[in-house]
């Protein structure tokens, strides 16, 4: 029997405005643990609730650091998310 291992996304960044600010969303336990090592304890609840917003500049630094650590991180525009998953009327 062969098992195919699929790499899941660890962290998702979604562009939320014209200033390219991003919503930071952990998508795996590894992503959450990695973020906890990079944010203060008082920010962990916001991280777990996906309510952290970071600037474009900080998101680029986070992407580079997380990728170097072996995490799978993806960036999306909130518009592209709606195109892929349209709202049901």
ZAVEX-210715 format. One record per atom (N, C-alpha, C): residue number from 1; x, y, z; residue in one letter; chain; atom name. Coordinates in Angstrom, 3 decimals, always signed. Atoms other than C-alpha are relative to their C-alpha. Layout:
% residues N
{resi->NUM | east->X | north->Y | up->Z | resn->a | chain->A | name->CA}
...
***
This chain:
% residues 89
{resi->1 | east->+0.846 | north->-1.180 | up->+0.000 | resn->x | chain->A | name->N}
{resi->1 | east->+0.000 | north->+0.000 | up->+0.000 | resn->x | chain->A | name->CA}
{resi->1 | east->+0.887 | north->+1.237 | up->+0.000 | resn->x | chain->A | name->C}
{resi->2 | east->-0.755 | north->-1.236 | up->+0.090 | resn->x | chain->A | name->N}
{resi->2 | east->+1.312 | north->+3.414 | up->-0.956 | resn->x | chain->A | name->CA}
{resi->2 | east->-0.790 | north->+1.126 | up->+0.652 | resn->x | chain->A | name->C}
{resi->3 | east->+0.622 | north->-1.175 | up->-0.601 | resn->x | chain->A | name->N}
{resi->3 | east->+0.594 | north->+6.502 | up->+1.058 | resn->x | chain->A | name->CA}
{resi->3 | east->+0.542 | north->+1.236 | up->-0.701 | resn->x | chain->A | name->C}
{resi->4 | east->-0.405 | north->-1.254 | up->+0.610 | resn->x | chain->A | name->N}
{resi->4 | east->+0.650 | north->+9.841 | up->-0.656 | resn->x | chain->A | name->CA}
{resi->4 | east->-0.124 | north->+1.071 | up->+1.062 | resn->x | chain->A | name->C}
{resi->5 | east->+0.006 | north->-1.031 | up->-1.027 | resn->x | chain->A | name->N}
{resi->5 | east->+1.632 | north->+12.570 | up->+1.706 | resn->x | chain->A | name->CA}
{resi->5 | east->-0.157 | north->+1.361 | up->-0.671 | resn->x | chain->A | name->C}
{resi->6 | east->+0.282 | north->-1.308 | up->+0.566 | resn->x | chain->A | name->N}
{resi->6 | east->+0.158 | north->+15.937 | up->+0.839 | resn->x | chain->A | name->CA}
{resi->6 | east->+0.391 | north->+1.065 | up->+1.009 | resn->x | chain->A | name->C}
{resi->7 | east->-0.420 | north->-1.085 | up->-0.870 | resn->x | chain->A | name->N}
{resi->7 | east->+1.784 | north->+19.042 | up->+2.283 | resn->x | chain->A | name->CA}
{resi->7 | east->-1.124 | north->+1.018 | up->+0.098 | resn->x | chain->A | name->C}
{resi->8 | east->+1.068 | north->-0.963 | up->-0.228 | resn->x | chain->A | name->N}
{resi->8 | east->-0.895 | north->+21.238 | up->+3.803 | resn->x | chain->A | name->CA}
{resi->8 | east->+0.583 | north->+1.371 | up->+0.302 | resn->x | chain->A | name->C}
{resi->9 | east->-0.404 | north->-1.359 | up->-0.298 | resn->x | chain->A | name->N}
{resi->9 | east->-0.690 | north->+24.975 | up->+4.171 | resn->x | chain->A | name->CA}
{resi->9 | east->+0.102 | north->+0.181 | up->+1.515 | resn->x | chain->A | name->C}
{resi->10 | east->-0.188 | north->-0.259 | up->-1.424 | resn->x | chain->A | name->N}
{resi->10 | east->+0.682 | north->+26.061 | up->+7.557 | resn->x | chain->A | name->CA}
{resi->10 | east->-0.514 | north->+1.381 | up->+0.404 | resn->x | chain->A | name->C}
{resi->11 | east->+0.416 | north->-1.375 | up->-0.281 | resn->x | chain->A | name->N}
{resi->11 | east->-0.035 | north->+29.796 | up->+7.367 | resn->x | chain->A | name->CA}
{resi->11 | east->-0.550 | north->+0.601 | up->-1.292 | resn->x | chain->A | name->C}
{resi->12 | east->+0.618 | north->-0.681 | up->+1.137 | resn->x | chain->A | name->N}
{resi->12 | east->-2.279 | north->+31.816 | up->+5.074 | resn->x | chain->A | name->CA}
{resi->12 | east->+0.001 | north->+1.502 | up->+0.284 | resn->x | chain->A | name->C}
{resi->13 | east->+0.078 | north->-1.455 | up->-0.075 | resn->x | chain->A | name->N}
{resi->13 | east->-1.972 | north->+35.552 | up->+4.429 | resn->x | chain->A | name->CA}
{resi->13 | east->-0.996 | north->+0.461 | up->-1.059 | resn->x | chain->A | name->C}
{resi->14 | east->+1.017 | north->-0.475 | up->+0.928 | resn->x | chain->A | name->N}
{resi->14 | east->-4.970 | north->+37.267 | up->+2.854 | resn->x | chain->A | name->CA}
{resi->14 | east->+0.033 | north->+1.524 | up->-0.032 | resn->x | chain->A | name->C}
{resi->15 | east->+0.004 | north->-1.452 | up->+0.172 | resn->x | chain->A | name->N}
{resi->15 | east->-4.699 | north->+40.794 | up->+1.460 | resn->x | chain->A | name->CA}
{resi->15 | east->-1.413 | north->+0.511 | up->+0.226 | resn->x | chain->A | name->C}
{resi->16 | east->+1.337 | north->-0.443 | up->-0.397 | resn->x | chain->A | name->N}
{resi->16 | east->-7.573 | north->+42.749 | up->+2.966 | resn->x | chain->A | name->CA}
{resi->16 | east->-0.346 | north->+1.429 | up->-0.415 | resn->x | chain->A | name->C}
{resi->17 | east->+0.312 | north->-1.375 | up->+0.392 | resn->x | chain->A | name->N}
{resi->17 | east->-7.233 | north->+46.313 | up->+1.663 | resn->x | chain->A | name->CA}
{resi->17 | east->+0.966 | north->+0.488 | up->-1.072 | resn->x | chain->A | name->C}
{resi->18 | east->-0.843 | north->-0.580 | up->+1.056 | resn->x | chain->A | name->N}
{resi->18 | east->-5.642 | north->+48.606 | up->-0.915 | resn->x | chain->A | name->CA}
{resi->18 | east->+1.408 | north->+0.335 | up->+0.473 | resn->x | chain->A | name->C}
{resi->19 | east->-1.340 | north->-0.240 | up->-0.545 | resn->x | chain->A | name->N}
{resi->19 | east->-2.677 | north->+49.211 | up->+1.414 | resn->x | chain->A | name->CA}
{resi->19 | east->+0.803 | north->-1.291 | up->+0.100 | resn->x | chain->A | name->C}
{resi->20 | east->-0.622 | north->+1.329 | up->+0.002 | resn->x | chain->A | name->N}
{resi->20 | east->-1.844 | north->+45.485 | up->+1.054 | resn->x | chain->A | name->CA}
{resi->20 | east->+0.213 | north->-0.559 | up->+1.401 | resn->x | chain->A | name->C}
{resi->21 | east->-0.030 | north->+0.621 | up->-1.320 | resn->x | chain->A | name->N}
{resi->21 | east->-2.363 | north->+44.819 | up->+4.769 | resn->x | chain->A | name->CA}
{resi->21 | east->-0.555 | north->-1.406 | up->-0.115 | resn->x | chain->A | name->C}
{resi->22 | east->+0.351 | north->+1.412 | up->+0.111 | resn->x | chain->A | name->N}
{resi->22 | east->-2.786 | north->+41.123 | up->+5.411 | resn->x | chain->A | name->CA}
{resi->22 | east->-0.612 | north->-0.518 | up->+1.300 | resn->x | chain->A | name->C}
{resi->23 | east->+0.538 | north->+0.768 | up->-1.110 | resn->x | chain->A | name->N}
{resi->23 | east->-4.923 | north->+38.975 | up->+7.653 | resn->x | chain->A | name->CA}
{resi->23 | east->+0.877 | north->-1.243 | up->+0.139 | resn->x | chain->A | name->C}
{resi->24 | east->-0.908 | north->+1.117 | up->-0.267 | resn->x | chain->A | name->N}
{resi->24 | east->-2.655 | north->+36.367 | up->+9.257 | resn->x | chain->A | name->CA}
{resi->24 | east->-0.795 | north->-1.146 | up->+0.600 | resn->x | chain->A | name->C}
{resi->25 | east->+0.841 | north->+1.111 | up->-0.423 | resn->x | chain->A | name->N}
{resi->25 | east->-4.305 | north->+32.961 | up->+9.589 | resn->x | chain->A | name->CA}
{resi->25 | east->+0.798 | north->-1.292 | up->+0.078 | resn->x | chain->A | name->C}
{resi->26 | east->-0.645 | north->+1.307 | up->-0.120 | resn->x | chain->A | name->N}
{resi->26 | east->-2.631 | north->+29.848 | up->+10.998 | resn->x | chain->A | name->CA}
{resi->26 | east->-0.939 | north->-1.087 | up->-0.503 | resn->x | chain->A | name->C}
{resi->27 | east->+0.830 | north->+1.057 | up->+0.578 | resn->x | chain->A | name->N}
{resi->27 | east->-3.873 | north->+26.742 | up->+9.172 | resn->x | chain->A | name->CA}
{resi->27 | east->+0.415 | north->-1.392 | up->+0.459 | resn->x | chain->A | name->C}
{resi->28 | east->-0.420 | north->+1.298 | up->-0.533 | resn->x | chain->A | name->N}
{resi->28 | east->-1.987 | north->+23.964 | up->+10.957 | resn->x | chain->A | name->CA}
{resi->28 | east->+0.550 | north->+0.214 | up->+1.408 | resn->x | chain->A | name->C}
{resi->29 | east->-0.581 | north->-0.087 | up->-1.351 | resn->x | chain->A | name->N}
{resi->29 | east->-0.731 | north->+23.175 | up->+14.448 | resn->x | chain->A | name->CA}
{resi->29 | east->+1.444 | north->+0.492 | up->-0.082 | resn->x | chain->A | name->C}
{resi->30 | east->-1.395 | north->-0.441 | up->+0.160 | resn->x | chain->A | name->N}
{resi->30 | east->+2.831 | north->+23.663 | up->+13.195 | resn->x | chain->A | name->CA}
{resi->30 | east->+0.037 | north->+1.493 | up->-0.297 | resn->x | chain->A | name->C}
{resi->31 | east->+0.068 | north->-1.428 | up->+0.298 | resn->x | chain->A | name->N}
{resi->31 | east->+1.881 | north->+27.056 | up->+11.746 | resn->x | chain->A | name->CA}
{resi->31 | east->-0.283 | north->+0.819 | up->+1.249 | resn->x | chain->A | name->C}
{resi->32 | east->+0.340 | north->-0.704 | up->-1.239 | resn->x | chain->A | name->N}
{resi->32 | east->+0.323 | north->+28.102 | up->+15.049 | resn->x | chain->A | name->CA}
{resi->32 | east->+1.175 | north->+0.010 | up->+0.966 | resn->x | chain->A | name->C}
{resi->33 | east->-1.160 | north->+0.058 | up->-0.902 | resn->x | chain->A | name->N}
{resi->33 | east->+3.308 | north->+26.911 | up->+17.078 | resn->x | chain->A | name->CA}
{resi->33 | east->+1.115 | north->+0.916 | up->-0.472 | resn->x | chain->A | name->C}
{resi->34 | east->-1.044 | north->-0.875 | up->+0.535 | resn->x | chain->A | name->N}
{resi->34 | east->+5.714 | north->+28.722 | up->+14.769 | resn->x | chain->A | name->CA}
{resi->34 | east->-0.348 | north->+1.456 | up->+0.274 | resn->x | chain->A | name->C}
{resi->35 | east->+0.415 | north->-1.381 | up->-0.254 | resn->x | chain->A | name->N}
{resi->35 | east->+3.696 | north->+31.935 | up->+15.061 | resn->x | chain->A | name->CA}
{resi->35 | east->+0.141 | north->+0.361 | up->+1.476 | resn->x | chain->A | name->C}
{resi->36 | east->-0.123 | north->-0.273 | up->-1.435 | resn->x | chain->A | name->N}
{resi->36 | east->+3.670 | north->+31.615 | up->+18.857 | resn->x | chain->A | name->CA}
{resi->36 | east->+1.443 | north->+0.305 | up->+0.398 | resn->x | chain->A | name->C}
{resi->37 | east->-1.402 | north->-0.307 | up->-0.317 | resn->x | chain->A | name->N}
{resi->37 | east->+7.475 | north->+31.718 | up->+18.822 | resn->x | chain->A | name->CA}
{resi->37 | east->+0.411 | north->+1.368 | up->-0.536 | resn->x | chain->A | name->C}
{resi->38 | east->-0.337 | north->-1.281 | up->+0.613 | resn->x | chain->A | name->N}
{resi->38 | east->+7.361 | north->+34.992 | up->+16.867 | resn->x | chain->A | name->CA}
{resi->38 | east->-0.877 | north->+1.155 | up->+0.478 | resn->x | chain->A | name->C}
{resi->39 | east->+0.890 | north->-1.026 | up->-0.532 | resn->x | chain->A | name->N}
{resi->39 | east->+4.602 | north->+36.873 | up->+18.689 | resn->x | chain->A | name->CA}
{resi->39 | east->-0.031 | north->-0.103 | up->+1.519 | resn->x | chain->A | name->C}
{resi->40 | east->+0.086 | north->-0.052 | up->-1.458 | resn->x | chain->A | name->N}
{resi->40 | east->+4.170 | north->+37.920 | up->+22.315 | resn->x | chain->A | name->CA}
{resi->40 | east->-1.176 | north->-0.841 | up->+0.496 | resn->x | chain->A | name->C}
{resi->41 | east->+1.052 | north->+0.841 | up->-0.600 | resn->x | chain->A | name->N}
{resi->41 | east->+2.035 | north->+35.763 | up->+24.647 | resn->x | chain->A | name->CA}
{resi->41 | east->-1.374 | north->+0.650 | up->-0.052 | resn->x | chain->A | name->C}
{resi->42 | east->+1.302 | north->-0.668 | up->-0.021 | resn->x | chain->A | name->N}
{resi->42 | east->-0.707 | north->+38.392 | up->+24.813 | resn->x | chain->A | name->CA}
{resi->42 | east->-0.651 | north->+0.077 | up->-1.388 | resn->x | chain->A | name->C}
{resi->43 | east->+0.547 | north->-0.004 | up->+1.358 | resn->x | chain->A | name->N}
{resi->43 | east->-1.191 | north->+38.080 | up->+21.031 | resn->x | chain->A | name->CA}
{resi->43 | east->-0.445 | north->-1.391 | up->-0.460 | resn->x | chain->A | name->C}
{resi->44 | east->+0.321 | north->+1.364 | up->+0.411 | resn->x | chain->A | name->N}
{resi->44 | east->-1.749 | north->+34.302 | up->+20.970 | resn->x | chain->A | name->CA}
{resi->44 | east->-1.485 | north->-0.210 | up->-0.234 | resn->x | chain->A | name->C}
{resi->45 | east->+1.438 | north->+0.161 | up->+0.194 | resn->x | chain->A | name->N}
{resi->45 | east->-5.517 | north->+34.541 | up->+21.366 | resn->x | chain->A | name->CA}
{resi->45 | east->-0.416 | north->+0.586 | up->-1.347 | resn->x | chain->A | name->C}
{resi->46 | east->+0.308 | north->-0.614 | up->+1.295 | resn->x | chain->A | name->N}
{resi->46 | east->-5.724 | north->+36.929 | up->+18.401 | resn->x | chain->A | name->CA}
{resi->46 | east->+0.509 | north->-0.877 | up->-1.142 | resn->x | chain->A | name->C}
{resi->47 | east->-0.524 | north->+0.916 | up->+1.020 | resn->x | chain->A | name->N}
{resi->47 | east->-3.516 | north->+34.529 | up->+16.414 | resn->x | chain->A | name->CA}
{resi->47 | east->-0.936 | north->-1.185 | up->-0.202 | resn->x | chain->A | name->C}
{resi->48 | east->+0.848 | north->+1.180 | up->+0.107 | resn->x | chain->A | name->N}
{resi->48 | east->-5.746 | north->+31.562 | up->+17.187 | resn->x | chain->A | name->CA}
{resi->48 | east->-1.374 | north->+0.330 | up->-0.571 | resn->x | chain->A | name->C}
{resi->49 | east->+1.288 | north->-0.435 | up->+0.547 | resn->x | chain->A | name->N}
{resi->49 | east->-8.832 | north->+33.593 | up->+16.191 | resn->x | chain->A | name->CA}
{resi->49 | east->+0.138 | north->+0.626 | up->-1.388 | resn->x | chain->A | name->C}
{resi->50 | east->-0.283 | north->-0.578 | up->+1.328 | resn->x | chain->A | name->N}
{resi->50 | east->-7.190 | north->+34.788 | up->+12.928 | resn->x | chain->A | name->CA}
{resi->50 | east->-0.411 | north->+1.465 | up->-0.095 | resn->x | chain->A | name->C}
{resi->51 | east->+0.351 | north->-1.419 | up->-0.002 | resn->x | chain->A | name->N}
{resi->51 | east->-7.667 | north->+38.434 | up->+13.897 | resn->x | chain->A | name->CA}
{resi->51 | east->+1.227 | north->+0.917 | up->-0.035 | resn->x | chain->A | name->C}
{resi->52 | east->-1.220 | north->-0.790 | up->+0.091 | resn->x | chain->A | name->N}
{resi->52 | east->-4.055 | north->+39.580 | up->+13.483 | resn->x | chain->A | name->CA}
{resi->52 | east->+0.119 | north->+0.562 | up->-1.418 | resn->x | chain->A | name->C}
{resi->53 | east->-0.213 | north->-0.671 | up->+1.276 | resn->x | chain->A | name->N}
{resi->53 | east->-3.455 | north->+42.116 | up->+10.697 | resn->x | chain->A | name->CA}
{resi->53 | east->+1.446 | north->+0.503 | up->-0.006 | resn->x | chain->A | name->C}
{resi->54 | east->-1.376 | north->-0.476 | up->+0.103 | resn->x | chain->A | name->N}
{resi->54 | east->+0.100 | north->+42.806 | up->+9.492 | resn->x | chain->A | name->CA}
{resi->54 | east->+0.185 | north->+0.755 | up->-1.312 | resn->x | chain->A | name->C}
{resi->55 | east->-0.275 | north->-0.817 | up->+1.179 | resn->x | chain->A | name->N}
{resi->55 | east->+1.563 | north->+45.234 | up->+6.974 | resn->x | chain->A | name->CA}
{resi->55 | east->+0.636 | north->-0.847 | up->-1.106 | resn->x | chain->A | name->C}
{resi->56 | east->-0.641 | north->+0.661 | up->+1.142 | resn->x | chain->A | name->N}
{resi->56 | east->+2.850 | north->+44.274 | up->+3.526 | resn->x | chain->A | name->CA}
{resi->56 | east->+1.473 | north->-0.260 | up->+0.295 | resn->x | chain->A | name->C}
{resi->57 | east->-1.423 | north->+0.143 | up->-0.311 | resn->x | chain->A | name->N}
{resi->57 | east->+6.433 | north->+44.881 | up->+4.673 | resn->x | chain->A | name->CA}
{resi->57 | east->+0.237 | north->-1.128 | up->+1.007 | resn->x | chain->A | name->C}
{resi->58 | east->-0.158 | north->+1.058 | up->-0.999 | resn->x | chain->A | name->N}
{resi->58 | east->+6.048 | north->+42.677 | up->+7.760 | resn->x | chain->A | name->CA}
{resi->58 | east->-0.404 | north->-1.363 | up->-0.537 | resn->x | chain->A | name->C}
{resi->59 | east->+0.402 | north->+1.289 | up->+0.569 | resn->x | chain->A | name->N}
{resi->59 | east->+4.263 | north->+39.999 | up->+5.759 | resn->x | chain->A | name->CA}
{resi->59 | east->+1.115 | north->-0.590 | up->-0.855 | resn->x | chain->A | name->C}
{resi->60 | east->-1.123 | north->+0.492 | up->+0.809 | resn->x | chain->A | name->N}
{resi->60 | east->+7.231 | north->+39.764 | up->+3.374 | resn->x | chain->A | name->CA}
{resi->60 | east->+1.090 | north->-0.588 | up->+0.893 | resn->x | chain->A | name->C}
{resi->61 | east->-0.983 | north->+0.530 | up->-0.954 | resn->x | chain->A | name->N}
{resi->61 | east->+9.581 | north->+39.292 | up->+6.345 | resn->x | chain->A | name->CA}
{resi->61 | east->-0.481 | north->-1.325 | up->+0.596 | resn->x | chain->A | name->C}
{resi->62 | east->+0.565 | north->+1.219 | up->-0.559 | resn->x | chain->A | name->N}
{resi->62 | east->+7.252 | north->+36.682 | up->+7.841 | resn->x | chain->A | name->CA}
{resi->62 | east->+0.059 | north->-1.148 | up->-1.018 | resn->x | chain->A | name->C}
{resi->63 | east->-0.042 | north->+1.019 | up->+1.052 | resn->x | chain->A | name->N}
{resi->63 | east->+7.019 | north->+34.808 | up->+4.519 | resn->x | chain->A | name->CA}
{resi->63 | east->+1.410 | north->-0.557 | up->-0.150 | resn->x | chain->A | name->C}
{resi->64 | east->-1.391 | north->+0.438 | up->+0.153 | resn->x | chain->A | name->N}
{resi->64 | east->+10.787 | north->+34.691 | up->+4.164 | resn->x | chain->A | name->CA}
{resi->64 | east->+0.440 | north->-0.854 | up->+1.186 | resn->x | chain->A | name->C}
{resi->65 | east->-0.400 | north->+0.729 | up->-1.204 | resn->x | chain->A | name->N}
{resi->65 | east->+11.338 | north->+33.564 | up->+7.754 | resn->x | chain->A | name->CA}
{resi->65 | east->-0.709 | north->-1.349 | up->+0.100 | resn->x | chain->A | name->C}
{resi->66 | east->+0.770 | north->+1.240 | up->-0.100 | resn->x | chain->A | name->N}
{resi->66 | east->+8.556 | north->+30.954 | up->+7.704 | resn->x | chain->A | name->CA}
{resi->66 | east->+0.424 | north->-0.999 | up->-1.079 | resn->x | chain->A | name->C}
{resi->67 | east->-0.443 | north->+0.875 | up->+1.086 | resn->x | chain->A | name->N}
{resi->67 | east->+9.650 | north->+29.561 | up->+4.338 | resn->x | chain->A | name->CA}
{resi->67 | east->+1.376 | north->-0.602 | up->+0.318 | resn->x | chain->A | name->C}
{resi->68 | east->-1.326 | north->+0.503 | up->-0.394 | resn->x | chain->A | name->N}
{resi->68 | east->+13.242 | north->+29.278 | up->+5.575 | resn->x | chain->A | name->CA}
{resi->68 | east->-0.092 | north->-1.051 | up->+1.103 | resn->x | chain->A | name->C}
{resi->69 | east->+0.204 | north->+0.978 | up->-1.073 | resn->x | chain->A | name->N}
{resi->69 | east->+11.894 | north->+27.330 | up->+8.561 | resn->x | chain->A | name->CA}
{resi->69 | east->-0.696 | north->-1.265 | up->-0.504 | resn->x | chain->A | name->C}
{resi->70 | east->+0.616 | north->+1.183 | up->+0.576 | resn->x | chain->A | name->N}
{resi->70 | east->+10.209 | north->+24.861 | up->+6.195 | resn->x | chain->A | name->CA}
{resi->70 | east->-1.517 | north->-0.010 | up->+0.012 | resn->x | chain->A | name->C}
{resi->71 | east->+1.460 | north->-0.068 | up->-0.008 | resn->x | chain->A | name->N}
{resi->71 | east->+6.617 | north->+26.030 | up->+6.586 | resn->x | chain->A | name->CA}
{resi->71 | east->-0.523 | north->+0.286 | up->-1.395 | resn->x | chain->A | name->C}
{resi->72 | east->+0.672 | north->-0.292 | up->+1.256 | resn->x | chain->A | name->N}
{resi->72 | east->+4.208 | north->+26.149 | up->+3.670 | resn->x | chain->A | name->CA}
{resi->72 | east->-0.926 | north->+1.177 | up->+0.255 | resn->x | chain->A | name->C}
{resi->73 | east->+0.766 | north->-1.219 | up->-0.216 | resn->x | chain->A | name->N}
{resi->73 | east->+2.799 | north->+29.663 | up->+3.502 | resn->x | chain->A | name->CA}
{resi->73 | east->-0.523 | north->+0.490 | up->-1.342 | resn->x | chain->A | name->C}
{resi->74 | east->+0.633 | north->-0.468 | up->+1.236 | resn->x | chain->A | name->N}
{resi->74 | east->+0.393 | north->+31.029 | up->+0.898 | resn->x | chain->A | name->CA}
{resi->74 | east->-0.588 | north->+1.384 | up->+0.220 | resn->x | chain->A | name->C}
{resi->75 | east->+0.606 | north->-1.329 | up->-0.021 | resn->x | chain->A | name->N}
{resi->75 | east->-0.819 | north->+34.524 | up->+0.058 | resn->x | chain->A | name->CA}
{resi->75 | east->-1.134 | north->+0.036 | up->-1.008 | resn->x | chain->A | name->C}
{resi->76 | east->+1.166 | north->-0.147 | up->+0.859 | resn->x | chain->A | name->N}
{resi->76 | east->-4.216 | north->+35.339 | up->-1.406 | resn->x | chain->A | name->CA}
{resi->76 | east->-0.518 | north->+1.418 | up->+0.132 | resn->x | chain->A | name->C}
{resi->77 | east->+0.764 | north->-1.232 | up->-0.081 | resn->x | chain->A | name->N}
{resi->77 | east->-6.244 | north->+38.394 | up->-2.180 | resn->x | chain->A | name->CA}
{resi->77 | east->-1.405 | north->-0.378 | up->+0.433 | resn->x | chain->A | name->C}
{resi->78 | east->+1.372 | north->+0.315 | up->-0.393 | resn->x | chain->A | name->N}
{resi->78 | east->-9.672 | north->+38.527 | up->-0.554 | resn->x | chain->A | name->CA}
{resi->78 | east->-0.899 | north->-0.090 | up->-1.226 | resn->x | chain->A | name->C}
{resi->79 | east->+0.768 | north->+0.068 | up->+1.238 | resn->x | chain->A | name->N}
{resi->79 | east->-10.996 | north->+39.060 | up->-4.086 | resn->x | chain->A | name->CA}
{resi->79 | east->+0.161 | north->-1.366 | up->-0.650 | resn->x | chain->A | name->C}
{resi->80 | east->-0.214 | north->+1.307 | up->+0.623 | resn->x | chain->A | name->N}
{resi->80 | east->-9.388 | north->+35.854 | up->-5.380 | resn->x | chain->A | name->CA}
{resi->80 | east->-0.698 | north->-1.104 | up->+0.795 | resn->x | chain->A | name->C}
{resi->81 | east->+0.709 | north->+0.984 | up->-0.824 | resn->x | chain->A | name->N}
{resi->81 | east->-10.893 | north->+33.915 | up->-2.453 | resn->x | chain->A | name->CA}
{resi->81 | east->-1.473 | north->-0.022 | up->-0.398 | resn->x | chain->A | name->C}
{resi->82 | east->+1.403 | north->-0.050 | up->+0.389 | resn->x | chain->A | name->N}
{resi->82 | east->-14.372 | north->+35.100 | up->-3.461 | resn->x | chain->A | name->CA}
{resi->82 | east->-0.217 | north->-0.596 | up->-1.379 | resn->x | chain->A | name->C}
{resi->83 | east->+0.121 | north->+0.577 | up->+1.332 | resn->x | chain->A | name->N}
{resi->83 | east->-13.735 | north->+34.089 | up->-7.072 | resn->x | chain->A | name->CA}
{resi->83 | east->+0.030 | north->-1.522 | up->+0.060 | resn->x | chain->A | name->C}
{resi->84 | east->-0.125 | north->+1.450 | up->-0.121 | resn->x | chain->A | name->N}
{resi->84 | east->-12.773 | north->+30.569 | up->-5.999 | resn->x | chain->A | name->CA}
{resi->84 | east->-1.174 | north->-0.571 | up->+0.772 | resn->x | chain->A | name->C}
{resi->85 | east->+1.089 | north->+0.461 | up->-0.856 | resn->x | chain->A | name->N}
{resi->85 | east->-15.468 | north->+30.224 | up->-3.326 | resn->x | chain->A | name->CA}
{resi->85 | east->-1.108 | north->+1.048 | up->+0.008 | resn->x | chain->A | name->C}
{resi->86 | east->+1.039 | north->-1.051 | up->+0.047 | resn->x | chain->A | name->N}
{resi->86 | east->-18.409 | north->+32.412 | up->-4.428 | resn->x | chain->A | name->CA}
{resi->86 | east->-1.019 | north->-0.177 | up->+1.110 | resn->x | chain->A | name->C}
{resi->87 | east->+1.029 | north->+0.035 | up->-1.041 | resn->x | chain->A | name->N}
{resi->87 | east->-20.997 | north->+33.312 | up->-1.823 | resn->x | chain->A | name->CA}
{resi->87 | east->-1.278 | north->-0.598 | up->-0.581 | resn->x | chain->A | name->C}
{resi->88 | east->+1.298 | north->+0.539 | up->+0.405 | resn->x | chain->A | name->N}
{resi->88 | east->-24.249 | north->+31.386 | up->-1.982 | resn->x | chain->A | name->CA}
{resi->88 | east->-1.071 | north->+1.016 | up->+0.308 | resn->x | chain->A | name->C}
{resi->89 | east->+1.098 | north->-0.973 | up->-0.216 | resn->x | chain->A | name->N}
{resi->89 | east->-27.295 | north->+33.596 | up->-2.399 | resn->x | chain->A | name->CA}
{resi->89 | east->-1.230 | north->-0.681 | up->+0.512 | resn->x | chain->A | name->C}
***
